Amino acid sequence: MNIGAMSGSLSIAGLGPGDEALITPEVTAALAGASDVIGYIPYVARIAPREGLTLHPSDNRVELDRAAHALDLAARGRRVVVVSSGDPGVFAMAAAVFEALEAGPAHWRDLDIRVLPGITAMLAASARAGAPLGHDFCAINLSDNLKPWDLIEKRLRLAAEADFAMAFYNPRSKARPEGFERVLELLREVCGPDRPILFAHAVSTPDEQLRIVPLGQACADMADMRTMVIVGSSLTRIIKRAAGPILYTPRSALGSAS
């Protein structure tokens, strides 16, 4: 290991849900000092080119290769930032980097590695609608690319039976359009038809759309890969008002066990 390599660093940064105003100052500073930015093609496209900066966009299904590339560049003395949307520790690149770090050469473990948090789509969607995650909740990735459908279904059922509010990432893609319909069927079976469900599309971008409907009226085509879906618990309420409804879950669940 040479001295130059020890001067390298790796930051794993969250770019937030889309609006530039929701990128943290910490992430902005890391990007300003970066020599290399690595990430999925549309996320790297959000970074303005400048002199001294090399952009490394790549496909969405090469996370471990991307992580190893970032670690190798940092080991060679580069100031590397790996970018994710939202928060890098939530279904994103931080775990992939650490997986590559654990399997990689020993000298990678001496690198200066930092995870820089970001505002997740889940939190941005919740804030736009009110506070549906105001009490106990869970987040579930509905993609079966990295886990079997049986496990997704088991976790969904247990979370619904435990009466969590639930936030769903990657609800419906063109490659697996039938999966989300199965999710809705399971939720209606456990939660009933009246439970409120929020479809928050492209939150914080010009394409933002929010829709709150009862589970009984929810359709699979209300969601796509740019939609965050939040299902309320049995305590979640809707405040109706002229400016638009507010969806929230009270902080207390006292007496709800019965």
Buried (B, 14 or more C-beta within 10 A) or exposed (E): EEEEBBEBBBBBBBBBBBBEEBBBEBBBEBBEEBBBBBBBEEBBEBBEEEEEBEBBBBEEEEBEEBBBBBBBBBBBBBBBBBBBBBBBBBBBBBBBBBBBBEEBEEEBEEBEBEBBBBBBBBBBBBBBBBBBBBBBBBBBBBBBEEEEEEEBBEBBBEBBEEBBBBBBBBBBBEEBEEBBBBBBEBBBEBBEEEBBBBBBBBBBEEEBEBBBEBBEEBEBEBBBEBBBBBBBBBBBBBEEEEEEBBBBBBEEBEEEEE
